[in-house]
């Protein structure tokens, strides 16, 4: 399997780096200086070089986050950031089923 850092990244629009927090599995977004649970605080990149740099920093922080990858976003005219595909919409909104109570 090829490492994400060895893969050629094709960036076609605004993108972010997302992962899951190690201690509770929460969806997190890479900022310029660390991680946030708020998509609006994510560092947005628009080219492969910047995406590789942001992804490299995210992968290096394997104590706080796992499974980092590049995801598309949509930025509207007012600067509001929204998920750019269905997977990210689902991840941002949480579970799509109700979990049963533990017995």
Biopython code that builds the backbone (N, CA, C, O; Angstrom):
import numpy as np
from Bio.PDB.StructureBuilder import StructureBuilder

atoms = [
    (1, "UNK", "N", (0.845, -1.180, 0.000)),
    (1, "UNK", "CA", (0.000, 0.000, 0.000)),
    (1, "UNK", "C", (0.883, 1.233, 0.000)),
    (1, "UNK", "O", (1.878, 1.299, 0.722)),
    (2, "UNK", "N", (0.519, 2.193, -0.801)),
    (2, "UNK", "CA", (1.301, 3.420, -0.933)),
    (2, "UNK", "C", (0.938, 4.400, 0.168)),
    (2, "UNK", "O", (-0.239, 4.616, 0.455)),
    (3, "UNK", "N", (1.952, 4.990, 0.780)),
    (3, "UNK", "CA", (1.735, 6.007, 1.809)),
    (3, "UNK", "C", (1.040, 7.214, 1.198)),
    (3, "UNK", "O", (1.288, 7.544, 0.039)),
    (4, "UNK", "N", (0.154, 7.893, 1.972)),
    (4, "UNK", "CA", (-0.493, 9.099, 1.456)),
    (4, "UNK", "C", (0.516, 10.158, 1.016)),
    (4, "UNK", "O", (0.226, 10.962, 0.130)),
    (5, "UNK", "N", (1.687, 10.162, 1.624)),
    (5, "UNK", "CA", (2.692, 11.160, 1.264)),
    (5, "UNK", "C", (3.395, 10.827, -0.037)),
    (5, "UNK", "O", (4.011, 11.699, -0.649)),
    (6, "UNK", "N", (3.310, 9.559, -0.476)),
    (6, "UNK", "CA", (3.940, 9.154, -1.721)),
    (6, "UNK", "C", (2.977, 9.225, -2.899)),
    (6, "UNK", "O", (3.391, 9.115, -4.053)),
    (7, "UNK", "N", (1.702, 9.407, -2.608)),
    (7, "UNK", "CA", (0.706, 9.480, -3.671)),
    (7, "UNK", "C", (0.717, 10.868, -4.298)),
    (7, "UNK", "O", (0.979, 11.870, -3.632)),
    (8, "UNK", "N", (0.429, 10.901, -5.576)),
    (8, "UNK", "CA", (0.301, 12.177, -6.268)),
    (8, "UNK", "C", (-1.064, 12.754, -5.930)),
    (8, "UNK", "O", (-2.091, 12.113, -6.157)),
    (9, "UNK", "N", (-1.071, 13.953, -5.394)),
    (9, "UNK", "CA", (-2.325, 14.599, -5.026)),
    (9, "UNK", "C", (-2.838, 15.442, -6.173)),
    (9, "UNK", "O", (-2.098, 16.236, -6.753)),
    (10, "UNK", "N", (-4.101, 15.268, -6.495)),
    (10, "UNK", "CA", (-4.732, 16.084, -7.521)),
    (10, "UNK", "C", (-5.714, 17.012, -6.820)),
    (10, "UNK", "O", (-6.782, 16.580, -6.387)),
    (11, "UNK", "N", (-5.363, 18.250, -6.710)),
    (11, "UNK", "CA", (-6.190, 19.247, -6.042)),
    (11, "UNK", "C", (-6.909, 20.047, -7.122)),
    (11, "UNK", "O", (-6.273, 20.687, -7.959)),
    (12, "UNK", "N", (-8.242, 20.007, -7.096)),
    (12, "UNK", "CA", (-9.018, 20.692, -8.138)),
    (12, "UNK", "C", (-9.792, 21.887, -7.594)),
    (12, "UNK", "O", (-10.540, 22.529, -8.331)),
    (13, "UNK", "N", (-9.622, 22.182, -6.342)),
    (13, "UNK", "CA", (-10.319, 23.300, -5.723)),
    (13, "UNK", "C", (-9.910, 23.399, -4.271)),
    (13, "UNK", "O", (-8.973, 22.724, -3.846)),
    (14, "UNK", "N", (-10.589, 24.220, -3.508)),
    (14, "UNK", "CA", (-10.225, 24.369, -2.099)),
    (14, "UNK", "C", (-10.314, 23.028, -1.374)),
    (14, "UNK", "O", (-11.273, 22.276, -1.547)),
    (15, "UNK", "N", (-9.301, 22.744, -0.562)),
    (15, "UNK", "CA", (-9.232, 21.466, 0.147)),
    (15, "UNK", "C", (-8.688, 21.678, 1.550)),
    (15, "UNK", "O", (-8.029, 22.677, 1.838)),
    (16, "UNK", "N", (-8.979, 20.719, 2.410)),
    (16, "UNK", "CA", (-8.501, 20.748, 3.790)),
    (16, "UNK", "C", (-7.935, 19.378, 4.136)),
    (16, "UNK", "O", (-8.062, 18.430, 3.361)),
    (17, "UNK", "N", (-7.310, 19.282, 5.303)),
    (17, "UNK", "CA", (-6.874, 17.988, 5.826)),
    (17, "UNK", "C", (-7.760, 17.675, 7.018)),
    (17, "UNK", "O", (-7.933, 18.506, 7.909)),
    (18, "UNK", "N", (-8.319, 16.474, 7.032)),
    (18, "UNK", "CA", (-9.178, 16.028, 8.126)),
    (18, "UNK", "C", (-8.683, 14.686, 8.636)),
    (18, "UNK", "O", (-7.983, 13.959, 7.930)),
    (19, "UNK", "N", (-9.050, 14.367, 9.861)),
    (19, "UNK", "CA", (-8.644, 13.109, 10.491)),
    (19, "UNK", "C", (-9.613, 12.837, 11.634)),
    (19, "UNK", "O", (-10.636, 13.508, 11.770)),
    (20, "UNK", "N", (-9.282, 11.852, 12.446)),
    (20, "UNK", "CA", (-10.042, 11.577, 13.657)),
    (20, "UNK", "C", (-9.118, 11.709, 14.859)),
    (20, "UNK", "O", (-7.969, 11.267, 14.825)),
    (21, "UNK", "N", (-9.630, 12.321, 15.917)),
    (21, "UNK", "CA", (-8.861, 12.502, 17.146)),
    (21, "UNK", "C", (-8.664, 11.148, 17.797)),
    (21, "UNK", "O", (-9.595, 10.345, 17.844)),
    (22, "UNK", "N", (-7.468, 10.879, 18.300)),
    (22, "UNK", "CA", (-7.154, 9.555, 18.823)),
    (22, "UNK", "C", (-7.885, 9.215, 20.111)),
    (22, "UNK", "O", (-8.258, 8.057, 20.297)),
    (23, "UNK", "N", (-8.106, 10.155, 20.997)),
    (23, "UNK", "CA", (-8.681, 9.784, 22.297)),
    (23, "UNK", "C", (-10.192, 9.618, 22.315)),
    (23, "UNK", "O", (-10.725, 8.996, 23.234)),
    (24, "UNK", "N", (-10.903, 10.161, 21.316)),
    (24, "UNK", "CA", (-12.353, 9.981, 21.314)),
    (24, "UNK", "C", (-12.963, 9.765, 19.926)),
    (24, "UNK", "O", (-14.174, 9.574, 19.816)),
    (25, "UNK", "N", (-12.159, 9.791, 18.880)),
    (25, "UNK", "CA", (-12.638, 9.534, 17.525)),
    (25, "UNK", "C", (-13.329, 10.701, 16.846)),
    (25, "UNK", "O", (-13.838, 10.555, 15.735)),
    (26, "UNK", "N", (-13.356, 11.862, 17.496)),
    (26, "UNK", "CA", (-14.030, 13.029, 16.913)),
    (26, "UNK", "C", (-13.384, 13.435, 15.592)),
    (26, "UNK", "O", (-12.179, 13.273, 15.402)),
    (27, "UNK", "N", (-14.200, 13.962, 14.687)),
    (27, "UNK", "CA", (-13.694, 14.497, 13.423)),
    (27, "UNK", "C", (-12.958, 15.800, 13.738)),
    (27, "UNK", "O", (-13.480, 16.672, 14.432)),
    (28, "UNK", "N", (-11.736, 15.913, 13.216)),
    (28, "UNK", "CA", (-10.945, 17.124, 13.430)),
    (28, "UNK", "C", (-10.366, 17.608, 12.108)),
    (28, "UNK", "O", (-10.245, 16.853, 11.144)),
    (29, "UNK", "N", (-10.014, 18.887, 12.092)),
    (29, "UNK", "CA", (-9.501, 19.535, 10.887)),
    (29, "UNK", "C", (-8.167, 20.183, 11.199)),
    (29, "UNK", "O", (-7.992, 20.784, 12.258)),
    (30, "UNK", "N", (-7.222, 20.058, 10.267)),
    (30, "UNK", "CA", (-5.884, 20.630, 10.463)),
    (30, "UNK", "C", (-5.944, 22.141, 10.255)),
    (30, "UNK", "O", (-6.463, 22.627, 9.250)),
    (31, "UNK", "N", (-5.402, 22.870, 11.228)),
    (31, "UNK", "CA", (-5.264, 24.319, 11.122)),
    (31, "UNK", "C", (-3.799, 24.609, 10.804)),
    (31, "UNK", "O", (-3.013, 23.677, 10.635)),
    (32, "UNK", "N", (-3.428, 25.855, 10.722)),
    (32, "UNK", "CA", (-2.024, 26.184, 10.479)),
    (32, "UNK", "C", (-1.132, 25.766, 11.644)),
    (32, "UNK", "O", (0.062, 25.535, 11.455)),
    (33, "UNK", "N", (-1.699, 25.667, 12.849)),
    (33, "UNK", "CA", (-0.858, 25.381, 14.017)),
    (33, "UNK", "C", (-1.267, 24.148, 14.806)),
    (33, "UNK", "O", (-0.665, 23.873, 15.844)),
    (34, "UNK", "N", (-2.248, 23.405, 14.368)),
    (34, "UNK", "CA", (-2.678, 22.232, 15.124)),
    (34, "UNK", "C", (-3.973, 21.670, 14.591)),
    (34, "UNK", "O", (-4.135, 21.512, 13.381)),
    (35, "UNK", "N", (-4.908, 21.364, 15.495)),
    (35, "UNK", "CA", (-6.168, 20.733, 15.128)),
    (35, "UNK", "C", (-7.348, 21.495, 15.723)),
    (35, "UNK", "O", (-7.213, 22.166, 16.746)),
    (36, "UNK", "N", (-8.503, 21.385, 15.073)),
    (36, "UNK", "CA", (-9.737, 21.980, 15.558)),
    (36, "UNK", "C", (-10.898, 21.071, 15.195)),
    (36, "UNK", "O", (-10.843, 20.349, 14.200)),
    (37, "UNK", "N", (-11.941, 21.109, 15.995)),
    (37, "UNK", "CA", (-13.161, 20.381, 15.653)),
    (37, "UNK", "C", (-14.077, 21.245, 14.789)),
    (37, "UNK", "O", (-15.137, 20.788, 14.362)),
    (38, "UNK", "N", (-13.679, 22.479, 14.532)),
    (38, "UNK", "CA", (-14.482, 23.412, 13.736)),
    (38, "UNK", "C", (-13.952, 23.501, 12.305)),
    (38, "UNK", "O", (-12.805, 23.893, 12.090)),
    (39, "UNK", "N", (-14.778, 23.141, 11.337)),
    (39, "UNK", "CA", (-14.379, 23.204, 9.928)),
    (39, "UNK", "C", (-13.966, 24.620, 9.529)),
    (39, "UNK", "O", (-13.046, 24.793, 8.730)),
    (40, "UNK", "N", (-14.629, 25.622, 10.073)),
    (40, "UNK", "CA", (-14.328, 27.017, 9.728)),
    (40, "UNK", "C", (-12.906, 27.423, 10.092)),
    (40, "UNK", "O", (-12.388, 28.396, 9.545)),
    (41, "UNK", "N", (-12.265, 26.696, 11.005)),
    (41, "UNK", "CA", (-10.901, 27.020, 11.425)),
    (41, "UNK", "C", (-9.838, 26.252, 10.641)),
    (41, "UNK", "O", (-8.644, 26.466, 10.850)),
    (42, "UNK", "N", (-10.255, 25.366, 9.747)),
    (42, "UNK", "CA", (-9.313, 24.543, 8.980)),
    (42, "UNK", "C", (-8.486, 25.397, 8.027)),
    (42, "UNK", "O", (-8.967, 26.381, 7.466)),
    (43, "UNK", "N", (-7.235, 24.994, 7.861)),
    (43, "UNK", "CA", (-6.373, 25.631, 6.859)),
    (43, "UNK", "C", (-6.821, 25.141, 5.491)),
    (43, "UNK", "O", (-6.929, 23.937, 5.262)),
    (44, "UNK", "N", (-7.078, 26.063, 4.593)),
    (44, "UNK", "CA", (-7.550, 25.718, 3.248)),
    (44, "UNK", "C", (-6.396, 25.859, 2.268)),
    (44, "UNK", "O", (-5.712, 26.882, 2.241)),
    (45, "UNK", "N", (-6.188, 24.824, 1.465)),
    (45, "UNK", "CA", (-5.130, 24.826, 0.458)),
    (45, "UNK", "C", (-5.761, 24.700, -0.923)),
    (45, "UNK", "O", (-6.888, 24.224, -1.063)),
    (46, "UNK", "N", (-5.023, 25.129, -1.934)),
    (46, "UNK", "CA", (-5.583, 25.061, -3.289)),
    (46, "UNK", "C", (-4.594, 24.524, -4.313)),
    (46, "UNK", "O", (-4.851, 24.576, -5.516)),
    (47, "UNK", "N", (-3.445, 24.000, -3.831)),
    (47, "UNK", "CA", (-2.494, 23.392, -4.755)),
    (47, "UNK", "C", (-1.830, 22.192, -4.094)),
    (47, "UNK", "O", (-1.868, 22.041, -2.873)),
    (48, "UNK", "N", (-1.226, 21.348, -4.909)),
    (48, "UNK", "CA", (-0.646, 20.093, -4.422)),
    (48, "UNK", "C", (0.497, 20.293, -3.431)),
    (48, "UNK", "O", (0.603, 19.547, -2.457)),
    (49, "UNK", "N", (1.347, 21.283, -3.660)),
    (49, "UNK", "CA", (2.483, 21.514, -2.763)),
    (49, "UNK", "C", (2.004, 21.868, -1.359)),
    (49, "UNK", "O", (2.499, 21.322, -0.373)),
    (50, "UNK", "N", (1.046, 22.779, -1.270)),
    (50, "UNK", "CA", (0.516, 23.161, 0.041)),
    (50, "UNK", "C", (-0.238, 22.005, 0.691)),
    (50, "UNK", "O", (-0.177, 21.826, 1.907)),
    (51, "UNK", "N", (-0.947, 21.222, -0.120)),
    (51, "UNK", "CA", (-1.674, 20.066, 0.405)),
    (51, "UNK", "C", (-0.708, 19.040, 0.981)),
    (51, "UNK", "O", (-0.963, 18.486, 2.050)),
    (52, "UNK", "N", (0.397, 18.780, 0.288)),
    (52, "UNK", "CA", (1.407, 17.839, 0.793)),
    (52, "UNK", "C", (1.995, 18.334, 2.102)),
    (52, "UNK", "O", (2.170, 17.544, 3.030)),
    (53, "UNK", "N", (2.302, 19.616, 2.202)),
    (53, "UNK", "CA", (2.879, 20.172, 3.427)),
    (53, "UNK", "C", (1.913, 20.026, 4.603)),
    (53, "UNK", "O", (2.312, 19.616, 5.693)),
    (54, "UNK", "N", (0.652, 20.361, 4.377)),
    (54, "UNK", "CA", (-0.352, 20.264, 5.433)),
    (54, "UNK", "C", (-0.588, 18.806, 5.824)),
    (54, "UNK", "O", (-0.709, 18.495, 7.009)),
    (55, "UNK", "N", (-0.654, 17.919, 4.848)),
    (55, "UNK", "CA", (-0.847, 16.496, 5.115)),
    (55, "UNK", "C", (0.355, 15.911, 5.846)),
    (55, "UNK", "O", (0.186, 15.089, 6.747)),
    (56, "UNK", "N", (1.550, 16.316, 5.480)),
    (56, "UNK", "CA", (2.764, 15.830, 6.158)),
    (56, "UNK", "C", (2.749, 16.194, 7.637)),
    (56, "UNK", "O", (3.061, 15.362, 8.489)),
    (57, "UNK", "N", (2.386, 17.431, 7.937)),
    (57, "UNK", "CA", (2.309, 17.870, 9.330)),
    (57, "UNK", "C", (1.248, 17.080, 10.089)),
    (57, "UNK", "O", (1.446, 16.714, 11.247)),
    (58, "UNK", "N", (0.130, 16.822, 9.435)),
    (58, "UNK", "CA", (-0.956, 16.077, 10.077)),
    (58, "UNK", "C", (-0.547, 14.637, 10.364)),
    (58, "UNK", "O", (-0.796, 14.127, 11.457)),
    (59, "UNK", "N", (0.068, 13.992, 9.407)),
    (59, "UNK", "CA", (0.481, 12.595, 9.584)),
    (59, "UNK", "C", (1.571, 12.474, 10.636)),
    (59, "UNK", "O", (1.627, 11.481, 11.361)),
    (60, "UNK", "N", (2.428, 13.465, 10.725)),
    (60, "UNK", "CA", (3.496, 13.446, 11.730)),
    (60, "UNK", "C", (2.929, 13.518, 13.150)),
    (60, "UNK", "O", (3.575, 13.073, 14.098)),
    (61, "UNK", "N", (1.743, 14.067, 13.298)),
    (61, "UNK", "CA", (1.104, 14.198, 14.608)),
    (61, "UNK", "C", (0.212, 12.991, 14.877)),
    (61, "UNK", "O", (-0.994, 13.138, 15.076)),
    (62, "UNK", "N", (0.802, 11.798, 14.881)),
    (62, "UNK", "CA", (0.009, 10.590, 15.068)),
    (62, "UNK", "C", (-0.343, 10.323, 16.529)),
    (62, "UNK", "O", (-0.973, 9.311, 16.833)),
    (63, "UNK", "N", (0.050, 11.204, 17.425)),
    (63, "UNK", "CA", (-0.342, 11.082, 18.824)),
    (63, "UNK", "C", (-1.753, 11.638, 19.019)),
    (63, "UNK", "O", (-2.528, 11.107, 19.814)),
    (64, "UNK", "N", (-2.083, 12.700, 18.298)),
    (64, "UNK", "CA", (-3.375, 13.362, 18.456)),
    (64, "UNK", "C", (-4.395, 12.982, 17.388)),
    (64, "UNK", "O", (-5.597, 13.109, 17.617)),
    (65, "UNK", "N", (-3.940, 12.522, 16.231)),
    (65, "UNK", "CA", (-4.865, 12.269, 15.125)),
    (65, "UNK", "C", (-4.437, 11.044, 14.311)),
    (65, "UNK", "O", (-3.250, 10.742, 14.183)),
    (66, "UNK", "N", (-5.435, 10.355, 13.768)),
    (66, "UNK", "CA", (-5.170, 9.201, 12.903)),
    (66, "UNK", "C", (-6.003, 9.307, 11.636)),
    (66, "UNK", "O", (-7.076, 9.912, 11.626)),
    (67, "UNK", "N", (-5.496, 8.713, 10.579)),
    (67, "UNK", "CA", (-6.243, 8.635, 9.330)),
    (67, "UNK", "C", (-6.360, 9.943, 8.571)),
    (67, "UNK", "O", (-7.374, 10.186, 7.917)),
    (68, "UNK", "N", (-5.351, 10.785, 8.646)),
    (68, "UNK", "CA", (-5.417, 12.092, 7.977)),
    (68, "UNK", "C", (-5.473, 11.934, 6.464)),
    (68, "UNK", "O", (-4.786, 11.088, 5.891)),
    (69, "UNK", "N", (-6.296, 12.756, 5.826)),
    (69, "UNK", "CA", (-6.394, 12.760, 4.367)),
    (69, "UNK", "C", (-6.913, 14.117, 3.890)),
    (69, "UNK", "O", (-7.430, 14.918, 4.668)),
    (70, "UNK", "N", (-6.758, 14.344, 2.591)),
    (70, "UNK", "CA", (-7.210, 15.584, 1.954)),
    (70, "UNK", "C", (-8.698, 15.438, 1.601)),
    (70, "UNK", "O", (-9.125, 14.404, 1.089)),
    (71, "UNK", "N", (-9.468, 16.476, 1.880)),
    (71, "UNK", "CA", (-10.899, 16.468, 1.558)),
    (71, "UNK", "C", (-11.279, 17.790, 0.897)),
    (71, "UNK", "O", (-10.743, 18.840, 1.253)),
    (72, "UNK", "N", (-12.193, 17.744, -0.054)),
    (72, "UNK", "CA", (-12.629, 18.980, -0.717)),
    (72, "UNK", "C", (-13.585, 19.779, 0.166)),
    (72, "UNK", "O", (-14.324, 19.217, 0.974)),
    (73, "UNK", "N", (-13.553, 21.082, -0.004)),
    (73, "UNK", "CA", (-14.511, 21.965, 0.661)),
    (73, "UNK", "C", (-15.049, 22.962, -0.349)),
    (73, "UNK", "O", (-14.491, 23.138, -1.432)),
    (74, "UNK", "N", (-16.137, 23.606, 0.023)),
    (74, "UNK", "CA", (-16.729, 24.660, -0.781)),
    (74, "UNK", "C", (-16.673, 25.931, 0.052)),
    (74, "UNK", "O", (-17.079, 25.941, 1.214)),
    (75, "UNK", "N", (-16.168, 27.002, -0.548)),
    (75, "UNK", "CA", (-16.110, 28.295, 0.129)),
    (75, "UNK", "C", (-17.035, 29.237, -0.626)),
    (75, "UNK", "O", (-16.835, 29.494, -1.813)),
    (76, "UNK", "N", (-18.059, 29.757, 0.073)),
    (76, "UNK", "CA", (-19.008, 30.644, -0.613)),
    (76, "UNK", "C", (-18.469, 32.076, -0.658)),
    (76, "UNK", "O", (-17.392, 32.361, -0.136)),
    (77, "UNK", "N", (-19.219, 32.956, -1.278)),
    (77, "UNK", "CA", (-18.809, 34.337, -1.446)),
    (77, "UNK", "C", (-18.564, 35.086, -0.148)),
    (77, "UNK", "O", (-17.817, 36.064, -0.124)),
    (78, "UNK", "N", (-19.194, 34.628, 0.945)),
    (78, "UNK", "CA", (-19.031, 35.266, 2.250)),
    (78, "UNK", "C", (-17.891, 34.638, 3.053)),
    (78, "UNK", "O", (-17.647, 35.021, 4.197)),
    (79, "UNK", "N", (-17.195, 33.672, 2.446)),
    (79, "UNK", "CA", (-16.087, 33.021, 3.135)),
    (79, "UNK", "C", (-16.489, 31.869, 4.033)),
    (79, "UNK", "O", (-15.656, 31.347, 4.774)),
    (80, "UNK", "N", (-17.749, 31.463, 3.982)),
    (80, "UNK", "CA", (-18.219, 30.325, 4.773)),
    (80, "UNK", "C", (-17.724, 29.029, 4.139)),
    (80, "UNK", "O", (-17.808, 28.853, 2.923)),
    (81, "UNK", "N", (-17.208, 28.125, 4.971)),
    (81, "UNK", "CA", (-16.656, 26.856, 4.496)),
    (81, "UNK", "C", (-17.659, 25.741, 4.769)),
    (81, "UNK", "O", (-18.222, 25.652, 5.860)),
    (82, "UNK", "N", (-17.877, 24.892, 3.765)),
    (82, "UNK", "CA", (-18.783, 23.750, 3.898)),
    (82, "UNK", "C", (-18.122, 22.519, 3.295)),
    (82, "UNK", "O", (-17.268, 22.645, 2.418)),
    (83, "UNK", "N", (-18.505, 21.328, 3.753)),
    (83, "UNK", "CA", (-17.958, 20.101, 3.165)),
    (83, "UNK", "C", (-18.216, 20.069, 1.661)),
    (83, "UNK", "O", (-19.251, 20.537, 1.187)),
    (84, "UNK", "N", (-17.260, 19.509, 0.920)),
    (84, "UNK", "CA", (-17.356, 19.493, -0.528)),
    (84, "UNK", "C", (-17.865, 18.207, -1.132)),
    (84, "UNK", "O", (-18.009, 18.114, -2.351)),
    (85, "UNK", "N", (-18.146, 17.199, -0.298)),
    (85, "UNK", "CA", (-18.704, 15.955, -0.825)),
    (85, "UNK", "C", (-19.566, 15.285, 0.240)),
    (85, "UNK", "O", (-19.564, 15.705, 1.398)),
    (86, "UNK", "N", (-20.295, 14.253, -0.145)),
    (86, "UNK", "CA", (-21.231, 13.593, 0.755)),
    (86, "UNK", "C", (-20.528, 12.984, 1.961)),
    (86, "UNK", "O", (-21.020, 13.096, 3.084)),
    (87, "UNK", "N", (-19.394, 12.348, 1.747)),
    (87, "UNK", "CA", (-18.681, 11.725, 2.866)),
    (87, "UNK", "C", (-18.387, 12.750, 3.956)),
    (87, "UNK", "O", (-18.602, 12.480, 5.138)),
    (88, "UNK", "N", (-17.901, 13.913, 3.567)),
    (88, "UNK", "CA", (-17.545, 14.924, 4.560)),
    (88, "UNK", "C", (-18.782, 15.529, 5.219)),
    (88, "UNK", "O", (-18.731, 15.911, 6.388)),
    (89, "UNK", "N", (-19.888, 15.619, 4.491)),
    (89, "UNK", "CA", (-21.142, 16.089, 5.102)),
    (89, "UNK", "C", (-21.578, 15.122, 6.192)),
    (89, "UNK", "O", (-21.990, 15.543, 7.274)),
    (90, "UNK", "N", (-21.489, 13.835, 5.910)),
    (90, "UNK", "CA", (-21.855, 12.821, 6.898)),
    (90, "UNK", "C", (-20.909, 12.882, 8.094)),
    (90, "UNK", "O", (-21.367, 12.846, 9.236)),
    (91, "UNK", "N", (-19.615, 12.972, 7.861)),
    (91, "UNK", "CA", (-18.644, 13.035, 8.962)),
    (91, "UNK", "C", (-18.884, 14.263, 9.834)),
    (91, "UNK", "O", (-18.766, 14.191, 11.058)),
    (92, "UNK", "N", (-19.219, 15.383, 9.210)),
    (92, "UNK", "CA", (-19.443, 16.613, 9.974)),
    (92, "UNK", "C", (-20.706, 16.528, 10.828)),
    (92, "UNK", "O", (-20.736, 17.045, 11.945)),
    (93, "UNK", "N", (-21.752, 15.877, 10.305)),
    (93, "UNK", "CA", (-23.025, 15.809, 11.024)),
    (93, "UNK", "C", (-23.115, 14.666, 12.012)),
    (93, "UNK", "O", (-24.054, 14.628, 12.808)),
    (94, "UNK", "N", (-22.185, 13.741, 11.995)),
    (94, "UNK", "CA", (-22.199, 12.652, 12.958)),
    (94, "UNK", "C", (-22.898, 11.402, 12.444)),
    (94, "UNK", "O", (-23.084, 11.220, 11.241)),
    (95, "UNK", "N", (-23.271, 10.565, 13.366)),
    (95, "UNK", "CA", (-23.842, 9.266, 13.040)),
    (95, "UNK", "C", (-25.108, 9.380, 12.185)),
    (95, "UNK", "O", (-25.894, 10.316, 12.334)),
    (96, "UNK", "N", (-25.283, 8.409, 11.292)),
    (96, "UNK", "CA", (-26.478, 8.379, 10.446)),
    (96, "UNK", "C", (-27.504, 7.367, 10.965)),
    (96, "UNK", "O", (-28.591, 7.236, 10.402)),
    (97, "UNK", "N", (-27.156, 6.660, 12.030)),
    (97, "UNK", "CA", (-28.085, 5.723, 12.672)),
    (97, "UNK", "C", (-28.062, 5.993, 14.163)),
    (97, "UNK", "O", (-27.116, 6.584, 14.682)),
    (98, "UNK", "N", (-29.112, 5.557, 14.850)),
    (98, "UNK", "CA", (-29.140, 5.697, 16.301)),
    (98, "UNK", "C", (-28.535, 4.456, 16.913)),
    (98, "UNK", "O", (-28.912, 3.337, 16.564)),
    (99, "UNK", "N", (-27.600, 4.645, 17.825)),
    (99, "UNK", "CA", (-26.979, 3.521, 18.503)),
    (99, "UNK", "C", (-27.894, 3.034, 19.615)),
    (99, "UNK", "O", (-28.538, 3.831, 20.298)),
    (100, "UNK", "N", (-27.945, 1.725, 19.790)),
    (100, "UNK", "CA", (-28.748, 1.182, 20.887)),
    (100, "UNK", "C", (-27.980, 1.314, 22.193)),
    (100, "UNK", "O", (-26.749, 1.358, 22.197)),
    (101, "UNK", "N", (-28.699, 1.377, 23.287)),
    (101, "UNK", "CA", (-28.073, 1.481, 24.608)),
    (101, "UNK", "C", (-27.338, 0.176, 24.917)),
    (101, "UNK", "O", (-27.789, -0.908, 24.545)),
    (102, "UNK", "N", (-26.217, 0.295, 25.592)),
    (102, "UNK", "CA", (-25.438, -0.886, 25.967)),
    (102, "UNK", "C", (-26.220, -1.708, 26.998)),
    (102, "UNK", "O", (-26.847, -1.153, 27.900)),
    (103, "UNK", "N", (-26.175, -3.001, 26.855)),
    (103, "UNK", "CA", (-26.918, -3.879, 27.780)),
    (103, "UNK", "C", (-26.169, -4.082, 29.057)),
    (103, "UNK", "O", (-26.644, -4.790, 29.945)),
]
sb = StructureBuilder()
sb.init_structure("model")
sb.init_model(0)
sb.init_chain("A")
sb.init_seg("    ")
for serial, (resi, resn, name, xyz) in enumerate(atoms, 1):
    if name == "N":
        sb.init_residue(resn, " ", resi, " ")
    sb.init_atom(name, np.array(xyz, "f"), 0.0, 1.0, " ", f" {name:<3s}", serial, name[0])
structure = sb.get_structure()
